[in-house]
Amino acid sequence: MAVIIDGKKIAQDILDEVRAEALRLKERAGIIPGLAVLLVGNDPASRIYIRHKENACKAAAFFSREFKLSQDTSEKEILAIIRELNRDKKIHGILVQLPLPRHINPTTIIEAIDPRKDVDGFHPYNLGRLFTGNSYHMACTPKGILELMDRSSIAIEGKRAVIVGRSNIVGKPVALMLLNRHATVTVCHTKTQKLSLVTRQAEILIAAAGRPEMIRANMVSDGAVIIDVGINRMDDGRLVGDVAFSEVLEKASYITPVPGGVGPMTIAMLLVNTLNAASGQMPKQK
Ligand code: NAD
């Protein structure tokens, strides 16, 4: 039976460390880490995420600015706010909540953010740094996945890692991060054939497809580490991951639950990135 990785507890430990470090930074250098969050429109899930981010900023003794903009805000208006935030010395991190309304090009918006303040790690500069193995800001969810494994003393170097999903925000960046940490990495997607043959090779299996409980016990090898990134809301209101938790639990060595696994790590990593930007201590590649 697998060890269940308690992402909620690990994220809370990190938030406590971030708060302590933020208070030290204020005392030592008079710097208060500042995060600006832009929300455009009324997407209900985005509103919830934004509220969690605001609360985390307060708890970590950060300064935060929120911009809640109407659905019909123009690209020009958003770009003007980003330019102002790029110059604002009190702001070290800028986050634009995705998805944006259809009339706004997310690439244009992300590329307007100063890469040093791109705490989401989505700017091509930061993606390029990740690609070359010399990363600067790393995307929060993939970074959180590695942090969960590190804090659970799970070895990465030399392991066969399989990722199901190749999105720009989870699958691809986590693949690069694992490669940079010397795993042997395979990335699967909707066109992958005989998926279970590939997933059964995994010593570390990362499910990030957004398909409820698609990873069954017969797709997993004995003793594999299972990281479930999926968050799927079922018709009855339950949240389930991409992994059939109760059956895979029996075969795995480690497993993350949904909720309470990878989910809480994303905000924790956002605050870590903002703290690093504020202190000028950018993370070194491990
Ligand atoms: P996405 O829809 O952008 O990408 C899904 C990927 O999975 C695609 O590359 C697709 O090819 C692949 N895929 C889909 N069905 C598949 C199948 N049957 N077999 C093989 N590959 C398949 O999704 P995303 O934004 O990467 O998110 C993935 C999941 O992770 C979602 O459930 C999302 O809610 C969740 N998520 C969680 C967090 C968090 O915990 N903080 C953050 C981001 C995303």
Residues whose N, C-alpha, C, O or C-beta is under 5 A from the ligand:
A	BS01	NAD	T141 V164 G165 R166 S167 V170 G171 C188 H189 T190 A208 A209 G210 R211 V229 G230 I231 N232 V262 G263 T266
